[in-house]
Structure formats: structure tokens, C-alpha cells
Amino acid sequence: MWNIILDGLTFKDLAGRRQPRGYAIITGIMLLLLAFVAGLALVNRTLLMNTVQAKPLPVEGTDVATPSAPVLSAAPTSIPCPVNADEWSLADVYISINYKVIQPACVYAGLEKTIAWALAVRNGYSRDQARELLGFSEMPMRLMDQVKILTDTQGPKEVTLHFIPPTAEFTEWRVNDNGGSSVTYGLRGCFRTTTVIGNQVETWGGEYPVICVVVEDAENTRIVYNLGEHYFTAPAIPTRSFLLFGYLGNGYWVWLGTQMNPKSTIHDFDKMAGERRTVAALFDSQPWDILWLEQRYGMGAQSLPEGWRDFTDPNEQQIIVQGLIPALEIGEP
């Protein structure tokens, strides 16, 4: 082994003496230079450490330049919420087959404003007073006997509706036995009023490209009615109903009516409240109640008339009913 290494580094001349090869000489010189540099570095470090350890040097204060804050460019202008329903995306929700969640969520702002009107007229605001406070040019409702919709699992199919009296000065309060507001709304999903079969598109929703279903949990046990100088208080059973809201365009939604069926009696208020919160969250929404109305629009419940529990005269009831009939005969506003 040694002879092999020796032959690699040297060669024999004509006289038979070994001579170092050229690259071996160059390598040796490089190694010597590296050793010399390493030695100098070691000596320099030793001298530096001796100086530092022998006499600590005071640290003089120096001014440190404070980095300037980065200049931020102006924020881009926010993208306006699309008002064309064709630009919306209706995404699936696992609890329903046909009812979807609208994206972007800003679309719900227009729907919420119409729901605010519906909630206000359940809490002592006249139809016209609520319209004016919320900035509508007309009552955001329609008088429709029937409408074609998708049910939660089937459709499209015709459903029968009923609607609230549109008399401008008519007022009602839906309250519990203590006079507290007892109506809450919650979103149940939306759907397009078109069906695609193969390469054919069937439009069956009339002027409403999208309809939303909203649950109304009326947990009130009394309804106080007022028309002019006439008052009547009727008993009520806490009931869950389903309301339909149609989109007309330009951010404007209208209340089409309330489905005749299904309806159900509410027995467990706490259970219903939890279910409303859970389902509304799945649709990028929240329950809408009188607290929300006050926080969002500054419209708290109107005060009940004095002696409201004692308004039981059937003659007063008949006068109010007769006063509501003319508006119901007009048809759609």
C-alpha cells in the first residue's frame, strides 16, 4: 500500500532516484500556505481575547436610526355587491337538497332590510311608518294567493299563500303575556326559480329570479290590533310559519306572503332558539329579532297602548276587520 502511495506522489529519474511529481509539489505549497494563514488567525484571536479580558471597554451610546414606516398605497376601492342575480353563486348546504346559501353574503343586506320592515310591523309600527323609517318608496310586500317554489326536497310546485293586510295605518303588536316582543325570523335558504333539463332552461318564477324561505317563530300569546281609534286584543297560539321573499333586482326584495302549510305549534322556546341560531349560521346569517332591529336600524318595539289586556270588545274587532277589507280588494300594490 505504501509503495502505491509513494508511486503516486513520486517518480524515478534515469539515475533511479525518486523525484516528487509536479502536482505533489504544488499541493505541498498550498498546504503550507493554509497552515500559515490558520496560524495567523489563531494568533490574532488569542491577542484579541487577551485584550478584551484584560480591560473592559465602555460602550458609547450611538444614535440608532428609527426605520420609517412603510408608505402604504391607498386601499383599493371595495368591489360593489352584485345586484344581478345571475352573478350570484348559490352553494349547497348539507341539511337541504334544494335550499342554498347565497354568495357573496352581502346580497343578504337587501333581504334583511325587507325583513326589518316585516319585523317592525309585528312590533307596533304601522305599515306606512315602518316603510318611511326604512326608506322604502312602497311597502315591500305583494298580495299573492299562490306562488311556485321549490320545497326543501321537491319542486317546483304551487303553494298557497296568505298575507298581512296592507292598510297603511294598521298597527299590531305580537307579544307574550307580559307584553314583551315575541317574534323572531331565521333564514332557511334560497333557490333560483329556473330549472335546467339537458340544454333547456325553464323559468317558472315569474319576475323573481331568486326566492328565499324565512321561518317566522311567533311565540306570542296575544295580538293587539289597532286601526284609527279602535283596539282589540286577541289570544294567539305560538306558531312557526314559513315566509317567502322574492328578489326583484337592484338589491330590492319583497315579501310575497306566508305559506298556508306547513305550520307547527311551538312548545319548547329554548329548543327553537337554539335551532334558529344553528340553521341561520349554516346560511351565513343570524336570527332577526327586536334586539337586532334596534341595534341595526334603531327601531325598538313601540309602546303598547294603556290597558291593552282589556281590549276584548267584539264590536271593536268587527270595526277593525271592516276597515281592512278595502285594502285587501285592491290587489297587488
PEPEZI-V303504 format. One record per residue. PSI is psi in whole degrees, -180 to 180 (999 if undefined). Layout:
[[PSI] [PSI]]
This chain:
[[-43] [-40] [-36] [-45] [-41] [-40] [-29] [-28] [-20] [172] [160] [133] [-173] [-26] [-2] [9] [145] [136] [140] [143] [161] [-47] [-28] [-38] [-45] [-43] [-42] [-42] [-42] [-40] [-40] [-42] [-43] [-42] [-38] [-45] [-42] [-39] [-44] [-42] [-41] [-43] [-42] [-42] [-41] [-45] [-40] [-44] [-39] [-38] [-44] [-44] [-25] [-38] [106] [138] [135] [148] [118] [139] [140] [147] [124] [121] [125] [123] [135] [148] [141] [142] [116] [135] [156] [138] [140] [148] [131] [145] [125] [150] [131] [135] [-9] [117] [-24] [-20] [-4] [155] [128] [107] [150] [150] [135] [-18] [-4] [151] [-45] [-23] [129] [170] [133] [136] [135] [158] [-17] [-19] [-30] [-14] [-43] [-40] [-43] [-36] [-40] [-37] [-35] [-39] [-45] [-40] [-37] [-41] [-10] [-6] [36] [4] [137] [161] [-44] [-36] [-45] [-39] [-46] [-44] [-32] [-3] [25] [145] [-16] [167] [127] [64] [163] [153] [96] [132] [-34] [156] [149] [127] [170] [134] [-179] [-29] [-9] [176] [176] [153] [153] [137] [150] [138] [156] [165] [162] [151] [133] [12] [124] [-41] [1] [137] [145] [153] [128] [107] [163] [-174] [-22] [1] [12] [147] [137] [31] [131] [142] [153] [137] [139] [8] [168] [164] [153] [149] [43] [152] [132] [119] [110] [-123] [18] [136] [120] [123] [121] [5] [11] [-131] [5] [100] [-24] [138] [139] [145] [129] [130] [138] [113] [97] [96] [17] [154] [-4] [149] [122] [121] [145] [131] [111] [-122] [11] [137] [147] [136] [124] [148] [158] [153] [128] [124] [142] [128] [169] [121] [150] [133] [127] [144] [127] [-19] [162] [35] [8] [124] [149] [149] [114] [-28] [-176] [133] [136] [-36] [145] [156] [151] [148] [138] [125] [-42] [99] [-40] [-40] [-43] [-40] [-43] [-40] [-39] [-46] [-45] [-49] [-42] [-39] [-35] [-25] [26] [41] [-165] [161] [146] [115] [-172] [-32] [-44] [-43] [-40] [-42] [-38] [-41] [1] [28] [92] [173] [138] [148] [141] [149] [148] [136] [26] [-27] [-19] [8] [80] [13] [117] [-25] [-40] [-39] [-44] [-38] [-42] [-45] [-44] [-33] [-21] [-21] [-44] [-41] [-32] [-21] [-9] [-35] [-161] [137] [999]]
